[in-house]
Amino acid sequence: MAEDGQWIFQAIRDLIPVDPLAAALWGIHEEVKKVGYAQKVSVGIFRSDYMLDAPAMEFPLRPGETFDGTLKQVELNTFSCAGATHANRAAEMHRYFARTNAYDTGDDHSINVSLAALPRNNNIASLSACLAAAQNAYGPRKSSVATNTAVLFVVQPNNFNIADERPLEYALWDRDPPVPAYRVDYPNDFLKYTTLTESRELLFHPPWLGSKCVEISVAYMRAGYEAHEYDATGKEARLRIELSMAIKCPTLLAHICTFKKVQCALTTPGAVERFISPEKAALIRSTFVSMYPLDESEAGAHARRLATDPDLSRDYILKPSLEGGGHNIFGEDIPDFLASIPESRWAAYILMERIRSPSASNVLLSSAGLDSGGVISELGIFGTCLWRKGGEGQHYEMLQNTVGGWSFKTKHEDVNEMSVVKGYGCFDTPLLF
């Protein structure tokens, strides 16, 4: 397993000269290795996003026509994984509308929406249960000066997406017995209100507790996914987290696995097969689309030919290793974009085949107002994992591995990006048939 991990992380080492976020995270990883501290228990909240690939299909299907398409993976997210609460609330809203007959307008414009066709969503319960399980795995407090243990949400200052985080905190406090949960801004307030003991307990000293403090069992990262967050202060804060006994969600190496370069490396022949059976690997591989590095390799040379050709580039997306919408370059814009940056920076991107989703007619209500037309959707599947490192030479033991829930995002068909919090679409609920 260690050898397989090194193979994956070679993809990140290749990014270090051209990607400041990769360089910052890998530098922190090397600092942790020097100290020789290894995390025993780890927890992860992940989300894998998919879109329908069916370029020849149109909705609604004609009488007697069967759907000819497949689900293709857009990306794998291992860090922050926003949107779980919003998706939960959207599903509850649509189920409420169905119960109250809001879709039945009594005329020809009524929509046939039954409650049974609207799936339930349990993101809030599942994700909070995952954090609670990690708290339980941490065990009782180790520090004699702490009053109890708690989960710490490490968040961005002036967070516009706070409504996606708060319900998870409330759900932790609402458990029986309650799981204390606090939040702190990264990195300044984190450094101000936390200390690391000699035996590596991470202590949180919020001003409202006076002289009292709590021992952090789980550090849930909802900040630290952009390069500008890793100035000297940001690096110091992240290093304190990584050197502590607190269970990290995610670990530093799991964070690194969210990079598009790793996703690209996993699509190469034989890559997934290193970790799971050939049967499972074939099923997962059926969701992949073609992805290429833009480096000096043979595959990279092929990708550069595709990316710099105005006609061939129309079938591809250029992606950096950044979270959220607004960073990708699409289709015929790719050649001009590459021409505008030094060729030495091209290796910071990967080239991904575009997924051609069929559109459906629908109405979207967002901050931009009410609008109708052709739309396409993206399905996200949340997963929660808790695992323990074995002894010398032993594999990791999986303590928990569950499907957490789902998200469903819909955008107008002429919009390329798919980030609701940045205004590119809406949280939605699938209507099952």
C-alpha positions in Angstrom: 0.0 0.0 0.0 2.8 2.4 0.8 4.4 1.8 -2.6 1.0 2.5 -4.3 0.7 5.7 -2.3 4.1 6.9 -3.4 3.1 6.3 -7.0 0.1 8.5 -6.5 2.0 11.2 -4.8 4.5 11.4 -7.6 1.8 13.1 -9.6 1.8 15.8 -6.9 5.6 16.1 -6.9 5.4 16.9 -10.6 3.1 19.8 -9.8 5.3 21.4 -7.1 7.4 23.6 -9.5 4.3 25.0 -11.3 1.4 25.0 -8.7 1.8 27.1 -5.5 -0.9 25.3 -3.6 0.7 21.9 -4.3 4.1 23.3 -3.3 2.7 24.7 0.0 0.9 21.5 1.0 3.8 19.3 0.1 6.1 21.5 2.1 3.9 21.1 5.2 3.8 17.3 4.5 7.6 17.3 4.5 7.8 19.2 7.8 5.4 16.7 9.4 7.6 13.8 8.2 10.7 15.4 9.8 9.0 15.3 13.2 8.1 11.7 12.6 4.5 12.0 13.7 2.0 9.6 12.0 -1.8 9.9 12.4 -3.3 6.6 13.7 -7.0 7.3 12.9 -8.2 9.3 9.9 -11.6 10.5 8.8 -12.8 11.7 5.4 -15.9 13.3 3.9 -15.8 12.9 0.2 -18.0 13.8 -2.8 -17.8 12.3 -6.3 -19.6 14.2 -9.0 -21.2 12.7 -12.1 -23.0 13.9 -15.2 -25.0 12.0 -17.9 -23.0 11.5 -21.1 -25.5 11.0 -24.0 -24.7 13.4 -26.8 -27.3 11.9 -29.2 -30.2 11.9 -26.7 -32.9 14.6 -26.1 -35.4 14.9 -23.3 -38.2 14.2 -23.0 -37.8 10.8 -24.6 -40.1 10.0 -27.5 -42.7 7.2 -27.1 -40.9 3.8 -27.2 -37.5 5.3 -27.0 -35.0 4.1 -24.4 -32.3 6.1 -22.8 -28.9 5.4 -24.3 -26.3 7.1 -22.0 -24.0 6.6 -19.1 -22.9 8.4 -15.9 -19.4 9.9 -16.2 -17.3 11.2 -13.4 -16.7 15.0 -13.4 -14.4 15.1 -10.4 -13.6 13.7 -7.0 -13.6 16.1 -4.0 -11.8 15.1 -0.8 -11.6 18.5 0.8 -14.4 20.6 2.3 -17.0 19.1 0.0 -19.5 21.9 0.3 -23.2 21.8 -0.5 -24.3 18.9 1.6 -26.6 21.0 3.8 -28.0 22.9 0.8 -28.8 19.7 -1.0 -30.5 18.3 2.0 -32.7 21.4 2.4 -33.5 21.4 -1.4 -34.8 17.9 -1.2 -36.9 18.7 1.9 -38.3 21.7 0.1 -39.4 19.8 -3.0 -40.9 17.0 -0.9 -42.9 19.7 1.1 -44.2 21.1 -2.2 -45.3 17.7 -3.3 -47.1 17.1 0.0 -48.9 20.4 -0.2 -49.9 19.9 -3.9 -48.0 23.0 -4.9 -47.2 21.4 -8.2 -50.9 21.0 -9.0 -52.0 24.4 -10.4 -55.3 23.1 -11.6 -54.7 23.8 -15.2 -52.6 22.6 -18.2 -49.4 23.8 -16.6 -49.6 21.3 -13.7 -46.5 19.1 -13.2 -46.9 15.5 -12.4 -44.7 15.2 -9.3 -45.4 12.5 -6.7 -43.8 12.3 -3.3 -42.6 8.8 -4.1 -40.6 10.2 -7.1 -38.6 12.6 -4.9 -35.8 10.8 -3.0 -35.0 11.6 0.6 -31.6 13.0 1.5 -29.8 12.5 4.7 -26.6 14.5 4.3 -26.8 16.4 7.5 -27.4 13.3 9.7 -24.8 11.2 7.8 -22.0 13.8 7.8 -22.5 14.8 11.4 -22.6 11.1 12.4 -19.3 10.7 10.6 -17.7 13.5 12.6 -19.3 12.1 15.8 -17.8 8.7 15.0 -14.3 10.3 14.6 -14.9 12.1 18.0 -15.6 8.7 19.5 -12.6 7.1 17.9 -10.4 9.8 19.4 -11.5 8.7 22.9 -11.5 10.6 26.2 -9.5 13.8 26.7 -5.7 13.4 27.2 -5.0 16.8 28.6 -5.6 17.4 32.3 -6.3 21.1 31.7 -9.1 20.6 29.2 -12.7 20.3 30.3 -13.8 18.0 27.5 -13.2 17.1 23.8 -14.9 18.9 20.9 -15.0 19.0 17.1 -13.5 22.2 15.7 -14.8 23.6 12.4 -11.8 25.5 10.8 -13.5 28.0 8.5 -12.7 30.9 6.2 -13.2 34.5 7.6 -16.3 36.3 6.4 -17.6 33.0 5.1 -20.5 33.5 2.6 -21.3 29.8 2.7 -21.8 29.6 6.5 -25.4 28.3 6.1 -23.9 25.1 4.6 -21.8 24.5 7.8 -24.0 25.6 10.7 -26.5 22.7 10.4 -23.7 20.2 10.8 -22.6 21.9 14.0 -26.2 22.0 15.3 -26.7 18.3 14.5 -23.6 17.5 16.5 -24.8 19.4 19.5 -28.2 17.8 19.1 -26.9 14.2 19.4 -27.5 12.2 22.6 -25.1 12.7 24.3 -24.2 16.0 22.6 -20.9 16.3 20.7 -19.5 19.8 21.4 -18.7 21.7 18.2 -17.0 25.0 17.8 -15.8 27.1 14.8 -12.7 29.3 14.4 -11.5 31.4 11.5 -8.4 30.2 9.6 -5.6 31.1 10.0 -5.3 34.1 12.3 -8.0 33.3 14.9 -6.9 29.6 14.8 -3.4 30.6 15.9 -4.7 33.0 18.4 -7.1 30.7 20.2 -5.3 27.3 20.0 -2.2 25.8 21.6 -0.3 22.6 21.0 0.9 20.8 24.1 4.2 18.9 24.4 2.2 15.7 24.0 0.5 17.1 20.9 -3.1 17.7 22.3 -4.7 20.5 20.4 -6.3 22.9 22.9 -8.9 25.5 21.9 -9.3 28.5 24.2 -12.4 30.5 23.1 -12.7 33.8 24.9 -16.3 33.0 26.1 -15.0 30.1 28.2 -12.7 32.3 30.2 -9.8 30.4 31.6 -11.2 27.1 30.5 -10.3 25.2 27.3 -11.4 22.2 25.3 -9.3 19.5 23.7 -9.9 19.2 19.9 -10.7 15.6 18.9 -11.5 16.4 15.2 -10.3 19.3 13.1 -12.9 19.6 10.2 -11.3 21.8 7.5 -13.6 24.2 5.7 -10.7 26.5 4.9 -7.3 26.2 3.4 -8.1 25.1 -0.2 -6.7 28.1 -2.0 -3.1 29.1 -2.5 -3.4 32.6 -1.0 -4.4 31.0 2.3 -0.8 29.6 2.7 1.2 32.7 3.5 3.6 32.3 6.5 0.6 32.5 8.9 -1.5 30.0 7.0 1.4 27.5 6.8 2.0 27.8 10.5 -1.7 27.2 11.2 -1.9 24.2 9.0 1.3 22.7 10.4 -0.1 23.1 13.9 -3.2 21.1 12.9 -1.1 18.4 11.2 1.3 18.0 14.1 -1.6 17.6 16.6 -3.3 14.4 17.9 -6.6 15.7 16.6 -8.1 13.6 13.8 -8.0 15.6 10.6 -10.9 15.8 8.2 -9.3 15.4 5.8 -5.7 14.4 6.4 -3.1 16.4 4.5 -2.5 13.5 2.1 -6.2 13.0 1.5 -6.4 16.8 0.8 -3.7 16.3 -1.8 -5.7 13.6 -3.5 -8.4 16.1 -4.5 -5.9 17.5 -7.0 -7.0 17.0 -10.7 -3.5 15.7 -11.4 -4.2 12.7 -9.1 -7.6 12.2 -10.7 -5.9 12.2 -14.1 -3.2 9.7 -12.9 -6.0 7.3 -11.7 -7.5 7.1 -15.2 -4.3 5.7 -16.7 -4.4 1.9 -17.5 -3.8 -0.3 -14.5 -4.0 2.5 -12.0 -7.3 1.8 -10.2 -6.4 -1.9 -10.4 -3.6 -1.3 -7.9 -6.1 -0.8 -5.1 -9.2 -2.9 -5.8 -10.3 -6.0 -7.7 -10.4 -6.1 -11.5 -14.2 -6.4 -11.4 -14.7 -3.3 -9.2 -12.0 -1.4 -11.1 -13.8 -2.1 -14.4 -17.1 -0.7 -13.0 -15.4 2.4 -11.8 -13.4 2.8 -15.0 -16.6 2.8 -17.0 -17.4 6.2 -15.4 -14.1 7.8 -16.6 -13.6 10.1 -19.5 -10.2 10.7 -21.2 -7.9 12.9 -19.1 -4.3 13.9 -20.0 -1.5 15.8 -18.3 0.0 18.8 -20.0 3.5 17.9 -19.1 6.5 16.7 -21.1 5.4 13.1 -21.2 4.2 11.3 -24.3 0.6 11.7 -23.1 1.3 15.3 -22.4 2.6 15.9 -25.9 -0.7 14.4 -27.2 -2.7 16.6 -24.9 -0.8 19.7 -26.1 -1.7 18.9 -29.7 -5.4 18.6 -28.7 -5.4 21.7 -26.5 -3.7 24.0 -29.0 -5.9 23.0 -32.0 -8.9 25.4 -32.3 -11.1 22.6 -33.7 -10.0 19.6 -31.5 -10.0 21.7 -28.3 -13.8 22.1 -28.5 -14.2 18.6 -27.1 -12.1 19.3 -24.0 -11.9 21.3 -20.7 -8.7 22.7 -19.2 -8.6 22.3 -15.4 -6.3 23.5 -12.7 -6.2 21.9 -9.2 -8.6 24.3 -7.6 -11.9 23.9 -5.9 -15.2 25.6 -6.8 -16.3 27.1 -10.1 -14.8 29.8 -12.2 -11.3 28.3 -12.7 -11.8 26.0 -15.8 -11.2 26.9 -19.5 -13.6 25.5 -22.0 -13.4 24.4 -25.7 -12.3 26.9 -28.2 -11.0 29.3 -25.4 -8.3 26.8 -24.5 -5.7 27.6 -27.3 -5.8 31.4 -26.6 -5.6 30.9 -22.9 -2.5 28.6 -23.2 -0.9 31.2 -25.6 -1.4 33.8 -22.9 0.6 32.0 -20.2 4.2 30.7 -20.2 4.5 27.2 -21.5 6.4 26.3 -18.3 3.0 26.7 -16.5 1.0 24.4 -18.7 1.9 21.4 -16.5 -0.3 22.9 -13.8 -3.3 21.9 -15.8 -4.9 18.7 -17.0 -7.0 18.3 -20.2 -10.3 16.5 -19.7 -12.8 15.3 -22.3 -16.1 17.2 -22.2 -19.2 15.3 -21.0 -22.1 15.9 -23.3 -25.2 15.9 -21.2 -28.7 16.0 -22.8 -30.7 19.0 -21.7 -34.2 19.1 -20.3 -36.7 21.9 -20.2 -37.1 23.4 -16.7 -37.5 26.6 -14.6 -34.7 27.9 -12.3 -35.1 30.3 -9.5 -31.9 31.9 -8.2 -30.6 35.3 -7.1 -30.6 36.3 -10.7 -34.4 35.8 -10.9 -36.8 33.3 -12.5 -35.8 31.9 -15.8 -36.8 28.9 -18.0 -35.1 27.0 -20.8 -32.9 24.0 -21.4 -31.0 22.8 -18.3 -28.5 20.1 -17.4 -27.7 18.6 -14.0 -24.8 17.1 -12.0 -25.2 14.4 -9.4 -22.8 14.3 -6.4 -22.5 11.3 -4.1 -21.2 11.9 -0.6 -19.2 9.3 1.1 -17.9 9.1 4.7 -14.9 7.0 5.8 -13.1 6.3 9.1 -9.9 4.3 9.0 -7.1 3.2 11.4 -3.5 2.7 10.5 -2.3 -0.9 11.3 1.0 -1.9 12.9 4.3 -2.2 11.1 3.8 -3.5 7.6 0.0 -3.9 8.1 -2.7 -2.5 5.9 -5.2 0.2 7.0 -8.3 -1.0 8.8 -11.5 0.5 7.5 -13.7 1.3 10.5 -16.6 3.0 8.6 -17.3 3.4 4.9 -20.8 4.6 4.1 -22.7 6.6 1.4 -23.5 9.9 3.1 -26.2 11.2 0.8 -26.3 13.2 -2.4 -26.4 16.6 -4.1 -28.1 17.5 -7.3 -27.2 20.8 -9.1 -28.9 22.1 -12.2 -27.7 24.9 -14.5 -28.8 26.4 -17.8 -27.3 24.4 -20.7 -25.3 27.4 -22.1 -23.5 27.8 -18.7 -20.2 25.9 -18.6 -19.4 26.0 -14.9 -21.3 24.2 -12.1 -20.9 26.0 -8.8 -24.1 27.1 -7.1 -22.4 29.2 -4.4 -20.7 31.2 -7.2 -24.0 31.7 -9.1 -23.6 29.2 -11.9 -26.6 27.0 -11.0 -29.2 25.9 -8.4 -29.5 23.1 -5.9 -32.1 20.7 -7.1 -33.8 17.3 -6.6 -33.9 14.5 -9.1 -37.4 13.4 -10.2 -37.2 9.6 -10.4 -39.1 7.4 -12.9 
